[in-house]
Amino acid sequence: MWVSTPAPALRLLDQTRLPADEVYVEITTVDAVVDAIERLVVRGAPALGAVGAYGVAVAAAQAAREGWSAARLDAEIDRIREARPTAVNLAVGVDRTRTHVRDGLDAVIAGATALFDEDVAANRRLSALGADWIADHVATRPIRVLTHCNTGSLATTEWGTGLGVVRELYSRGLLGLVYVDETRPLLQGSRLTAWELRHDGIDHVIQVDSAAASTILRGLADVAIIGADRIADNGDTANKIGSVGVALACAAAGVPFVVAAPSTTVDPTTPSGDAITIESRDSAEVTTCGSVTTAPPSSVGFNPAFDVTPARLISAIVTELGVVEPTSHTSMRSELPATDGRDPHDRVDA
């Protein structure tokens, strides 16, 4: 992700070009970092955390080149932090590495790399725990999974969260067919999740989002697995728009609905989903498909990027620190003790 030659830069796979083209961009300015985040060149909560961390390094390097004041540098770092309001990991990544700015660029890069490595380990651990939980709670073999949005290596630093659990089930010989929700309006499921599953040789089919409830109610899926962009202290979960519809169908069918995310996605300063800011995106994403207009010129799109699934609809929240089965008395802070002597939830409010 970080390259030092010929100049310090953040190197990202442009996810807007997938699956047709695998194109990498090298980012050397704060404007380019913010643009990459807002245009979804990079997306997915854990990946945004890493980009936020390395984005501080981009800002520090640009400040040194252009002679910024400390106040200017601080303001530019804030721009990165605020580029997407719903995903807490972006703010966490920025906040962790900005504390190293006074120690120089190398210290910032080291801090960002540490966060990157921690996310890799968290992905692997939570995937194993998630697969354990599903194997214990789903009797059908092989296990048929429904996914929504993209929660694989493209959304994280490596391996994946929700899709990491799918990969773990596959490695254990437990996985059957994967139903991939296309994920309108930007098709992260059909463009990105299917691209990853094809790369891994995992059997899958792509379905329109409106087919998900029927697939679940017809008994074709044994479990739904999604990721999260922010998890409130009571277990309410913000994820890609359409997630709550999947959860409602699972509740009606008695099918487990599993959320997989690193502990950094849990935000105990947000008491419930009612306090989560829902990002609104350009209405043109709804009224067009690629460069093709799909609605009358006078029509305006309504385009919330996320929705909130109430904790009562969630069967299990899986992090690298353990599995929580939400109840009316759930507090994620108390349910997920740190395993290394450090409270993973201690951070600046996002």
ABEGO torsion letter per residue (X at the ends): XBBAOABBBBBBBBAAAOAABBBBBBBABAAAAAAAAAAGABBEAAAAAAAAAAAAAAAAAAAAAAGBBAAAAAAAAAAAAAABAABAAAAAAAAAAAAAAAAEAAAAAAAAAAAAAAAAAAAAAAAAAAAAAAAAABABOBBBBBBBEBABAAABABGEBAAAAAAAAAAAGABBBBBBBAGOAAGAAAAAAAAAAAAAGBBBBBBBAAAAAAAAAAGABABBBBBBABBBAAGBBBBBBGAAAAAAAAAAAGBBBBBBBBAAABBAABABAAABBBBBBBAAAAABBEABBABBAABBBBBBABBBBBAAABABBBBAAEBBBBBAABBAAAABBBAAGBBAABBBBX
